[in-house]
Amino acid sequence: KVGYKLVSAPDVLIPSNISESMNTEFIGHEILYFEEIDSTNNYAKKIAYEGCKDGTVVIAEKQTSGRGRLGRTWESGKGEGIWMSVILRPDISPEAIQLITLASSVAVVKAIKDTTGIITGIKWPNDILLDGRKLCGILVEMSSELDRINFVVIGIGINISQDNKDFSEELSNKAISLKSYISQNKKGVDFTRSMIAGKLLTEIE
């Protein structure tokens, strides 16, 4: 007769869960959540053209047409990772766009380390590596004029819970997830996708 205790909760990337680990002034104050979408970058560009707020985030449990650089497919299974796009309207010249990519890569590395204690590395320009294999990919797209940027979309895909068998044959020796790395190294790490996502948005800002 002392009440109820919530002993566990599903790791769902809903805005309220993410905001618990987020400390930002403008990024992530509007988060659009989808259980399934073709591509968070595609939707982010659509609403950016329509005038959405600086710092708007699009996040999904699953992408059916996730993609990386050079049109490559990005495997984005349901609940297996963080599939997210951040819309920014920075007051910088188009030539400085590589700073956005580099800053985003550093933000991913810092967010993962601060949340899990796991140290990752950056393979320029847009890959985050763990144990020599790809953990995360970053795809930065923009709309610009000659002297100014209209908006930037930072697409980030982080592999979280896949086992090696979950990756396609082509990627089984090239990709890795945090879960499989932790299992292989017998590390006891307690984290959720929402914790990483909230910390990542803070680091990007």
N, C-alpha and C positions, 0 to 999 in steps of 0.2 A: 504493500500500500504506500509505496514511496514515489510512484509515478513511473515514467517510461524513460528508457535510455536508447538513443540511436547508436547502434554499435558499428554500423557501416552504411555507406551510401554509394550509389553507382557513380562511376567516374564519367560524368556527362559534361560536355563543354558549354553548358548554358551560361549566360552572362553573369548571373549571381554567383556562381561558383568561381568564375575567373576573377571577378572583381575583388574577392576576398584576398587574393595574392597580388593585387595590382595597386600601384601608387603613382598615378599619373595626373597631369593637369588637363590633358585633352585627348590623348590616345585611349581608345577603348571605352569612352563614355557612352558611345553608341556601338553595341555589338549585335550584329545580325546573325542569328544561329539557324542552321539548317541541318536536318537529319541526313539529307542527301541533296547533292547539287552536282551539276556537270563540272564546274570549275569555280573555285572561289575567286580566282583572278578575273575570269570572264564576268562574273556578276559584279565584282568590285569596279571594274572599268565601266560597266553599264551605269551604275548608280553614281559614279564619279562624274560622268558626262552629264548626268541629270542634276548635279549640284549638291551632292551629299556633303556632310560636314567633314572638315579636316580631322583626321584621326579615327574615322569610322572603320570598324573591323568587320570582316565577313569570315565566319568560321563554320565548318561542317564536320559531321561525323564520318561522312563518306563522300568521295568525289567519283563520279562515273567517267569523267574525261580529264583527270588531273594531268598536268603537263609540266615539263621542265624546259631547260634551254634547248634551242634548236629543234623545237617541236617534239622532243622525246616524251614518251608516256611516263607519268608518275603514278605508281601503284598506290591507291588511297583507300584501303579497305575500311569498313565500318568499325569505328572505335579503336582502330589500330594505331592511330597517330594524331598529330596536330596538323590539320589542314586549314591554313589561315591566310588571309590577305588583309593588309593594312593600307588604307588610303591616306596619303599625305599631300599637302599643297605647300611645299617648301619654297621659300623666297630665295632660290639659287638659280644659277644659269644651267642650261642643259649639259654643258661640259662637265659639271660637277656631279653628275648622276652617279659616278662610280663611288663617290663618298657615301652615298646612301646604301649601296650594295655592301661596301666594307663595314659600315657602321652596323648594318643588319647582321652580318656574319659574326661580328664581335658580340653583339647583343645575344645571339643564340648561344654562343660559347659561355658567356657569363651566366645566362639564365640557367643553363643545364648544370653548370658547376655549383652555383648557389643553391639550387634546388636538390641536387642529387649527390654532389661532391665528385662527380665524374668529370674528368678533364678531356676535352675534345680539341681538335685542331682545325684550322681553316686551310682549305685548298683553294687558292684564288682561281676564279673570282667568286664562286657561289656555292661551294660544297663544304659541308662540315663532316669531318672524318672522325671515326672512333675505331681504334684497333686496326687502322689501315683500310677500313671500309666505310661506305657512305651512310651516314646517319641522317643527314638533312640536306635538302636542296633549297636554294633561294632563287626566285625568279622575279626580277625587278622590271616593270614595264612602265612607260610614261606617255603622256600626251604633252607636247611642247610646241612652242613657236621658236623663232630664231633666237630670241633673247630671253625667254622665260619659260618656266615649266607650268603647265596648267594643273597637272596632278601626277603623282607617282603611285603605283600599286606595288607593294612588296608582298610577293607570294612566298610563303614559308611552309615547307612540308617536313615534319620531324617524325621519324619512325620510332614508335614507343613500345608496342606490345607484340609485334610479330615474332613468331618462331622462324627459324631458317626455312622450314618447309612452306611457309606462307608466301615467300618471295618466288617469283617466276624462276625458271631454270637459268635464264640469262642473268638474273640478279643475285642468285643464291650465294655466289662467292664475292659479290661486289657490295652488297648492302648489309646493314646490320640495324638492329633495334636496341633501345636501352634495355628492354627486358632480357633479350638474349645475351647481351654483354654482362648484365648483372648475374644471370644464371650461370654463365660460363666461368665467371670469376668469383662466384659464391659470395657476392657482396650483399649485405643486408641494407637495402635502401627503401625508405618509405616515402612515396611521392604520388601525386596524381597528375594527369594531363592538365587539369585546370591550374594547378600550382605553377607548372612550367609556363603555361600560356600567360598567366597574369604577370609573372616575373619577366617574361620576354617582352611584353608590351611596355612594362616599366623601363627596361633596358633600352628598347628602341627609342623611346622618348628622350 
